[in-house]
Structures are given as structure tokens and as C-alpha cells.
Amino acid sequence: MHSHCKITILVENCSLQKDLLAEHGLAVGIEYKSYKVLFDTGQTNILRHNAKHLDIDVEKTKAIVLSHGHYDHTGGLKEILTIAKRPQVYIHPNGFENKYSCSEDGLAREIGMPDLDEAAVRHLAGDIIWTKQPVEIHPGLWVTGEILREANLEDVGGSFFTDDKCLKKDTLPDDQALYFKSELGLVVILGCAHAGVVNTLNYIRKITGYEPIYCVMGGMHLINATEERIQFTINALYEMGIEKIGLAHCTGYEAVYRFKKKLLGRCFACPVGTMMEFRL
């Protein structure tokens, strides 16, 4: 008898169903065998609303994995921690840092985790598991931890800092992805890919002994990318032979257009309510 992994997009920038809400953010529900995981929590509290309409019981969440410490991925964390029964929280230590973006005129905007710090999360969660290295959340389901960065064309995708004077650059070492092995190959879920899509996939290939990647989905943060970088990413995914490419959240309209033009038939959108099932 085959095991399955079911993936449901609970928060995303777009929704195609009238009962489901959208916002700039991302949250993914994962039922791996029978183990329930949330990958990110969106920007506000719409996660709970969407989960209810999609018949997903967030009270039974056993683990919450945070792809990085930005508000649009952690904003719903406080509410979920009060609903779920002390789930484990997987986060890189830098995820709790102060985080700012800086505009061209030098104005700083706070973009870190709202309403929570490490002590507050520790109080509400079952435990905090630090993810500087790859960590197995449940047998067969992994979070990458800090990602090795080797592709010179890939940067963090914006002006990010750890201070409100915009002097200390945030290289976002907390950026991480989730992955598991399906019957057809690896499935990778990205939060924002601030470490770079190619860096992330190459790192996962390296730590899994170069297992083939069947599907990659999530935010690719190519919204501010140069044409050269977008093309570099497309070419890399083509060369890796990835068959399913889910474009979501911060990928950017120009990148989505170019992906679909080059990789027609492999790309799909990931609005709220998208569900996929993989045999393990």
C-alpha cells in the first residue's frame, strides 16, 4: 500500500475561488503520510479562514516550518500557535533577527516577524528546532537549513538590512526550503528562495546524493531580477529536467511569462486552494 503526501496552498497572492482569501504572502499545508505540517503562515490571519474552507484542521498541526523571518511568511504564526497543540517550530536562528527593507530614498521599513520573538514562540510552541543544518522533520520529510550559495548571478533579491539605518546588509542566511522524495523524484517547496532558486536546488541535489528533482513549487523571488538571471534560472531548471514547476507569490510577472514561454507544459500557477498529491 502506497503512502501519500498532500500539499495544499493555504495563503498566496491570488485566489481563484470566491470563498478563499488572498494576500501578499505564503502558507502551505502539508500532510506527509498522516503527519501535518505548515510551511510558513502568511502575512495575517487568513490562513485559518482558508484552512477551514478547505477542510484542513490546523489544530492538528504537528510542526511549523518557517522559510525565513519576513512578515509575509510569519504573520499568521501567533494565531496558529494559539490554536494548534504546541507544535514544533523549525526556524534558522537568524529568523528572529530584526529585518528591514530600504527604499531608494533611504527610508527603512520593518519587515521582520510581527508580534513575536524567540521567547514568545518558545512559550507557545512545543519546542524550537534550529535549522542551520538539514533537519528531518518526520521520516522522509526534510528542511534544508542554511543553503550553500555558489551561483554568482543570484542575490537575495532586494535591499534587505538588519538595522533601521540600512547599514548592515541582511544576507538572509535563514532562507530555507522543504523537500521529500516521491515515487517520481524529489519534491521541493520554496518560501521565497532568497538564497536563489538554483542555489537551493543544487544544494538539495548535493545533500541527497543528486536525486532527480521532479517538482519545485513556491516563491522564487525573481520579481526584481535581471533578464539574465531569469534566463539563467529557466535554463538551470530545464537542464535539471524538472517536470513540474509551480510559480507562486514573489516569482514576478515577467519571470512567470518567460518561464511559461520556455517551459510550456511544465509550469502551473499556485493560487490559494491549489492541491497536489504525490505517491511516496
Phi, psi and omega in degrees: 000131184276143171272160182228159168234123180253130180243131180229128175280116184260330175221134178198170183295337185231151172222137179254004179243134189295335182273355183252138183265150179237155174199165175290100182171182181210138169209136183233127174269132182233123172249098183264107193061251175242009184269123187260125184231144168251129174254103185072166188225013179075189185266322183234213183257022181287346180306313183297317179301309182294320180299319179298316180291335180263010176061042176246123184270099182289345176299333183269009178298125180264332183214144174238122178253127179255120184293331175186177190269018180281151187301327184282359176240349185234358186296332180268004187297316184301313181296316182296323179293335178275342181266311181288161185266081176049062177289159172286141176245123180256117184208146173285145182307327180286352178296337179267000179296158167296140182223134181223151166250156184234127179281170182297333178269012172086009180276131181269143176231129181287128184228017181277190182295121182278142169070000184223147167231184184301317182297318180294318178294318180298326180292322185269334186271164172293320178190161170253126176250117181284143187234055173288330178246167175302139181228134176274114183285319180208149185313111179100347181247121190235152166246140188291328195071196183299135189258131176294132185245113184236339182281115186296332182287343187264125173238187185284350173088019178176180179265092185246139185220163177254005177223155184281001173265356180059046179251327183257108183294139175263111179275002177052055175296344180284351181296129181210165182232168179243146180207158175206165180260123175258177177301329186263358182133183182291145172243128184240132177245123181259145172274291175228348181055044176296337176283351183102134180299313183292317176302316182298311182292321178295322179294317179297319177299318182296313185281348177258007182075033177061044170296143177293144178262123180270317186219137170230135182212150177130195180282134183246001178040054174254015185296330178250011188283151174289161176301323180297317181291319178301314181294322177300317180294314179301313181298320181295316180294324177296314182293330178284348178073029182288126188271332182234124183231107181265117186261122187217168166051262190257019182296321178097140185298318181297317179295318179300315179301314183289323176301312183293328179292320183274322188243043181305132180095342178260336187269147174214153178276159183231056178293167176307134180101347177300131178232138176224146179231136181234135173280139184258000000 
